[in-house]
Amino acid sequence: MSERTRIAPVPLRVDHAFEGAGTRTLADDARDGLTKPFKDLPPKHFYDSRGAALFEQICELPEYYPTRTERAILEQVADEIIAQTGAGELVELGSGSATKTRLLLDAMARAGTLERFVPVDVTESAVRASAALLIEEYPGLVVHALIGDFERHLDRVPAACARRLVAFLGGTIGNFAPSARRRLLSTLRTLLEDEDHLLLGTDLVKDSATLEAAYDDAAGITAQFNLNILHVLNRELGANFDTDQFEHVAIFDETNEWIEMRLRARKAQTVRLAAIDLTVEFAAGEEMRTEISAKFTRERLEADLAASGLELVGWYTDEQSRFALSLARPA
């Protein structure tokens, strides 16, 4: 174990990783994804302020079990996880408002190990707001935030100051195709020294009716969330998508064992994205994929971890085996 970095006596520090060349933007993703034979866009672009608010509504829906199930598991096992890891620093990817973060910070505070929280998120306003509350709630806590994309900027995560727990919750790891998922896990492995750990939230394989209902709720909130990506393109790239001419689709791909969210064109149409000088044709019934959400078995996750230089050392799930928290360490 190398010597840990000493914390500067500043309660809040915010680093920015979006400065300089090489940062992939919405424009890049749109140009790439909308010119493929099977169009797609990455789901990270759902989350402007409206999209984030819609997702908060989704988390409260009766059909959408992942958020409340993960939280219930974490409430039961947070103390056990901190006792096992001895973590004094929490790094959280996609931290947002840090709602579930508090369960881990509380456990660290009870254990007397809490030193620093390192949130990694693209939205500075949300990070600053939650950081201000956390610093007030946990006397002596240092927050060192990184405003960046965890797919590309993990090399900017500050050096650890104590035993580190990296948390990647919410089942977000399932948004990556298998090869990309293993690359990301391999990158996460570089953030860990021998005594550090990774905590992953993963949705589990189950019947297709339950899965599809979670992504196509009766109230239509998920449909609004999916269509919001077109509003983002209209606003940010000068596009002229008519959102009434697209419909939300959610299907469970039993071969790949993942949910796909798509937007289906109701009629043939031409869309112009002025800011990137791009014209895109949609045929009637043509679908554009906006998200995959892979569902896991323990065996699949163990294989992904092993391929990335990690080993599973803890597996926590609910009574119905709907969702799992997985604790891993360097192999």
C-alpha positions in Angstrom: 0.0 0.0 0.0 1.4 3.4 -1.0 1.3 6.3 1.3 -2.0 8.1 1.1 -2.3 11.7 0.1 -2.9 14.2 2.9 -6.1 16.2 2.7 -5.9 19.9 2.2 -7.8 21.7 5.0 -10.5 23.0 2.6 -14.0 21.6 3.1 -15.0 21.9 -0.6 -12.9 21.7 -3.7 -14.3 21.3 -7.2 -12.2 20.2 -10.1 -13.3 20.4 -13.7 -12.5 17.8 -16.4 -14.4 19.3 -19.3 -11.7 21.8 -20.1 -9.4 21.3 -23.1 -9.5 19.1 -26.2 -10.5 15.5 -26.4 -13.8 15.8 -24.5 -16.6 14.0 -26.3 -19.7 16.2 -26.5 -23.4 15.8 -27.3 -22.6 17.0 -30.8 -20.1 14.2 -31.3 -22.5 11.6 -30.0 -25.3 12.9 -32.2 -23.2 13.0 -35.3 -21.9 9.5 -34.6 -25.2 7.9 -33.4 -27.6 9.4 -35.9 -25.5 8.4 -39.0 -25.3 4.7 -38.1 -27.5 2.2 -40.0 -29.2 1.5 -36.6 -29.4 4.9 -35.0 -28.6 5.3 -31.3 -27.7 7.9 -28.6 -26.1 7.3 -25.2 -28.4 7.6 -22.3 -26.3 10.1 -20.4 -27.9 12.8 -22.5 -31.3 12.2 -20.8 -30.2 14.1 -17.8 -30.7 17.8 -18.3 -32.7 19.5 -15.5 -36.0 18.3 -16.9 -34.7 14.8 -17.4 -33.3 14.6 -13.9 -36.7 15.7 -12.5 -38.5 13.1 -14.6 -36.1 10.4 -13.4 -36.8 11.3 -9.8 -40.5 10.8 -10.6 -39.7 7.4 -12.1 -38.0 6.3 -9.0 -41.2 6.8 -7.1 -43.4 4.8 -9.5 -44.8 1.5 -8.3 -43.4 -0.4 -11.4 -39.9 0.9 -10.9 -38.4 -1.3 -8.2 -34.6 -0.8 -8.7 -34.1 2.4 -6.7 -36.1 1.5 -3.6 -34.8 -2.1 -3.6 -31.2 -1.0 -3.8 -31.8 1.5 -1.0 -33.4 -1.1 1.2 -30.4 -3.4 0.7 -28.0 -0.6 1.4 -29.9 0.3 4.6 -29.4 -3.3 5.8 -25.8 -3.8 4.9 -24.0 -0.4 4.9 -22.5 -1.0 8.3 -21.3 -4.4 7.3 -19.7 -3.1 4.1 -17.8 -0.3 6.0 -16.7 -2.8 8.7 -15.4 -5.1 6.0 -13.6 -2.4 4.0 -12.5 0.0 6.6 -13.2 2.8 4.1 -12.5 6.4 5.1 -13.0 7.8 1.6 -16.0 7.4 -0.6 -15.8 8.0 -4.4 -19.2 7.9 -6.0 -19.8 7.9 -9.8 -22.8 9.8 -11.0 -23.5 11.0 -7.5 -26.3 13.5 -8.4 -28.0 14.6 -5.2 -26.2 11.9 -3.2 -29.4 10.5 -1.7 -28.1 7.0 -1.2 -24.6 8.3 -0.4 -25.7 9.3 3.0 -26.3 5.7 4.0 -22.6 4.9 3.4 -21.4 8.2 4.9 -23.5 7.5 8.0 -21.9 4.1 8.3 -18.5 5.5 7.9 -19.3 8.2 10.5 -20.5 5.5 13.0 -17.3 3.5 12.4 -15.2 6.6 13.0 -13.4 6.3 9.6 -15.1 9.1 7.6 -12.6 11.6 6.0 -13.5 12.5 2.4 -16.2 12.2 -0.2 -15.3 12.4 -3.9 -18.4 12.8 -6.1 -18.0 12.4 -9.8 -20.8 13.9 -11.8 -21.5 16.0 -14.9 -23.8 18.5 -13.2 -21.9 21.0 -11.1 -25.0 22.7 -9.6 -26.3 19.4 -8.2 -22.8 18.5 -6.8 -22.3 21.9 -5.1 -25.8 21.8 -3.6 -25.4 18.3 -2.2 -21.8 19.0 -1.0 -22.9 22.1 1.0 -25.5 20.0 2.8 -23.1 17.1 3.4 -20.4 19.4 4.8 -23.0 20.8 7.2 -24.3 17.3 8.2 -20.9 15.7 8.7 -18.5 17.9 10.7 -15.0 17.6 9.5 -15.9 16.0 6.1 -13.9 17.1 3.1 -15.6 17.0 -0.3 -13.4 17.0 -3.4 -15.7 16.9 -6.4 -14.8 16.1 -10.0 -17.1 17.6 -12.6 -16.7 15.2 -15.5 -17.8 12.2 -17.4 -16.9 8.9 -15.7 -16.4 7.2 -19.0 -13.5 9.5 -19.9 -12.2 11.4 -16.9 -11.5 8.9 -14.1 -7.8 9.7 -14.5 -8.7 13.0 -12.9 -10.0 11.5 -9.7 -7.8 12.7 -6.9 -5.3 10.4 -5.2 -6.8 8.6 -2.2 -6.4 9.9 1.3 -7.6 6.8 3.1 -8.9 3.4 2.4 -11.2 3.9 -0.6 -14.6 2.7 -1.5 -15.7 3.4 -5.0 -19.5 3.3 -5.3 -21.2 2.9 -8.7 -24.9 2.5 -7.8 -28.3 2.5 -9.5 -27.6 -0.3 -11.9 -25.8 2.2 -14.2 -23.1 -0.3 -15.1 -25.9 -2.1 -17.1 -26.0 0.8 -19.5 -22.8 -0.4 -21.1 -22.5 -3.2 -23.7 -20.3 -6.1 -22.5 -17.0 -4.9 -24.0 -17.5 -1.3 -22.8 -18.6 -2.6 -19.4 -15.4 -4.5 -18.9 -13.3 -1.6 -20.1 -15.0 0.6 -17.6 -14.5 -1.9 -14.8 -10.8 -2.2 -15.8 -10.5 1.6 -15.5 -12.2 1.5 -12.1 -9.6 -1.1 -11.0 -6.9 1.5 -11.6 -8.5 3.7 -8.9 -8.0 0.9 -6.3 -5.1 -0.1 -4.2 -4.9 -3.5 -2.6 -7.0 -2.6 0.4 -9.6 -0.6 -1.5 -13.0 -1.8 -2.7 -15.6 -1.3 -5.4 -19.4 -1.4 -4.6 -21.6 -2.0 -7.6 -25.4 -1.9 -7.9 -26.8 -4.3 -10.5 -30.3 -5.2 -11.5 -30.9 -8.9 -11.8 -32.4 -11.1 -14.5 -36.1 -11.8 -13.9 -39.3 -12.2 -15.8 -39.8 -10.0 -18.9 -43.2 -8.6 -17.7 -41.7 -7.1 -14.5 -38.7 -5.7 -16.4 -40.7 -4.2 -19.2 -43.3 -2.6 -16.8 -40.4 -0.9 -15.0 -39.4 0.8 -18.2 -42.9 1.5 -19.6 -45.0 2.6 -16.7 -48.7 3.1 -16.9 -48.5 6.8 -16.1 -46.2 7.4 -19.1 -43.4 9.1 -17.1 -40.7 6.9 -18.6 -42.1 7.8 -22.1 -41.7 11.5 -21.3 -38.2 10.8 -20.0 -37.2 8.9 -23.1 -38.6 11.6 -25.4 -36.8 14.3 -23.4 -33.6 13.4 -25.3 -35.2 14.9 -28.4 -35.9 18.1 -26.4 -32.2 18.2 -25.5 -31.2 17.8 -29.1 -33.6 20.6 -30.2 -32.3 23.0 -27.5 -28.6 22.3 -27.7 -28.1 21.5 -31.3 -30.8 23.5 -33.0 -32.6 20.3 -34.1 -36.3 20.3 -35.2 -37.5 17.0 -33.8 -41.3 16.9 -33.5 -41.6 14.9 -30.3 -45.3 14.1 -31.1 -44.0 12.1 -34.1 -42.0 9.6 -32.0 -43.2 7.0 -29.5 -41.5 5.3 -26.6 -40.7 1.6 -26.9 -39.3 -0.7 -24.2 -38.5 -4.3 -24.8 -36.6 -7.1 -23.1 -34.0 -8.7 -25.3 -33.9 -12.3 -24.0 -30.8 -13.2 -25.9 -28.7 -10.4 -24.5 -30.7 -10.2 -21.2 -31.1 -6.5 -21.3 -33.9 -3.9 -21.7 -33.7 -1.7 -24.7 -35.4 1.7 -24.7 -36.1 3.1 -28.2 -37.9 5.9 -29.9 -40.0 4.9 -32.9 -40.8 7.2 -35.7 -44.6 7.4 -36.3 -44.1 8.5 -39.9 -41.3 9.1 -42.4 -39.7 12.4 -41.6 -36.6 14.5 -42.1 -34.8 16.1 -39.1 -32.3 18.9 -39.3 -29.7 19.5 -36.6 -28.5 23.0 -37.6 -25.6 23.3 -35.1 -23.8 20.3 -36.6 -25.0 20.8 -40.2 -26.6 17.3 -40.2 -29.8 16.1 -41.9 -31.2 12.8 -40.8 -33.9 10.7 -42.5 -36.3 8.5 -40.5 -38.4 5.9 -42.2 -41.9 5.2 -40.9 -41.6 2.8 -38.0 -37.8 3.2 -37.8 -36.4 2.9 -34.2 -33.5 4.7 -32.5 -32.0 3.1 -29.4 -31.6 5.4 -26.5 -30.6 3.0 -23.7 -29.7 -0.5 -22.9 -30.0 -1.7 -19.3 -28.3 -5.1 -18.9 -29.6 -7.5 -16.2 -27.2 -9.7 -14.4 -26.7 -13.0 -12.8 -24.0 -13.5 -10.1 -22.0 -15.6 -12.5 -22.1 -13.0 -15.2 -20.9 -10.3 -12.9 -18.2 -12.5 -11.4 -16.9 -13.1 -15.0 -16.9 -9.4 -15.8 -15.1 -8.6 -12.6 -12.5 -11.3 -13.1 -11.8 -10.1 -16.7 -11.2 -6.6 -15.2 -8.7 -7.7 -12.4 -11.3 -7.8 -9.6 -12.8 -10.4 -7.4 -16.2 -10.6 -5.8 -16.0 -10.6 -2.0 -19.6 -9.6 -1.1 -23.0 -10.3 -2.6 -26.1 -8.7 -1.1 -29.6 -9.0 -2.5 -33.3 -8.6 -1.5 -35.5 -11.5 -0.6 -37.0 -11.7 -4.1 -33.5 -11.5 -5.8 -34.5 -8.5 -7.8 -31.4 -6.4 -7.3 -27.9 -6.9 -5.9 -25.1 -4.9 -4.4 -21.7 -6.4 -5.1 -18.5 -5.7 -3.2 -15.2 -6.4 -5.1 -11.5 -5.8 -4.5 -8.4 -6.1 -6.6 -7.7 -9.7 -7.4 
